[in-house]
Structures are given as structure tokens and as C-alpha cells.
Amino acid sequence: MDISKKLKDLRESKEISVADLASKLSREETLINGWEDGSVVPSASDLIDLSKAYGEEVKGKYDMIDGYLKNYD
């Protein structure tokens, strides 16, 4: 599963709208949509902010972030 699908699935599992997430992260809705449709690559900082916004442990996300970023080296 690619990162965009994981991000969308996680947001939906938390029952958070794109608008609410954008507001919580102080980002534009179009950016959130871009992350979720794969047209925009989230930065490591964005992924950490997402982890915090979803109440997930950041430590557990580092492997996902590291693996994801290696695909873009």
C-alpha cells in the first residue's frame, strides 16, 4: 500500500474530514487532498505532524517515514 492510501485510510478511520485536518494542521485542504491522491509528496515534517494530529505515537511512524523517503532519494 502506498503512502497516499495509508494517509487517507488513517484519516477516514479517525473520522476526521479533510477540512478539519487542514484546520488542525494549518494547511490548505488542497494540500491534504494532494497527499491523499499521491499528487503531492508530504515531507517528513508533514508526516510527523500528521502522526501527532491523529494521536498516533510518532516513534512508531519513523520506520514508515524512513521507508517512504528512501523511495524518493
C-alpha positions in Angstrom: 0.0 0.0 0.0 1.4 3.4 -0.9 1.7 6.3 1.5 -1.2 8.3 0.0 -3.6 5.3 0.5 -2.3 4.9 4.1 -2.8 8.6 4.8 -6.4 8.6 3.5 -7.3 5.3 5.3 -5.9 6.6 8.6 -7.8 9.9 8.3 -11.0 8.1 7.5 -10.5 5.6 10.3 -10.3 8.5 12.7 -13.4 10.0 11.2 -11.7 13.3 10.5 -12.7 15.4 7.5 -10.2 16.9 5.1 -11.4 20.4 6.2 -10.9 19.5 9.9 -7.5 18.0 9.3 -6.4 21.0 7.3 -7.5 23.3 10.0 -5.8 21.3 12.7 -2.5 21.3 10.8 -2.8 24.9 9.5 -2.6 23.6 5.9 -4.8 24.0 2.9 -7.4 21.4 2.0 -5.9 21.1 -1.4 -2.6 20.0 0.1 -4.2 17.3 2.2 -6.1 16.1 -0.9 -2.8 16.1 -2.8 -1.1 13.9 -0.1 -4.0 11.5 -0.3 -4.3 11.3 -4.1 -0.5 11.0 -4.5 0.0 14.2 -6.5 1.9 15.9 -3.6 4.7 14.3 -1.6 4.4 15.0 2.1 7.6 16.0 3.9 9.0 14.1 6.9 7.8 17.1 9.0 4.3 16.8 7.5 4.2 13.1 8.3 5.2 13.8 11.9 2.6 16.5 12.2 0.0 14.0 10.8 1.0 11.4 13.4 0.5 13.9 16.2 -2.8 15.1 14.8 -4.1 11.6 14.7 -2.9 10.9 18.2 -0.5 8.2 17.0 2.9 7.7 18.5 5.5 9.4 16.4 8.1 6.8 17.3 6.2 4.1 15.6 5.9 6.3 12.4 9.7 6.8 11.9 10.0 3.4 10.1 7.2 4.4 7.8 8.7 7.8 7.2 12.2 6.4 6.7 10.9 3.8 4.2 8.8 6.3 2.4 11.6 8.9 2.0 14.1 6.2 0.7 11.7 5.8 -2.3 12.4 9.4 -3.2 16.2 9.6 -2.8 
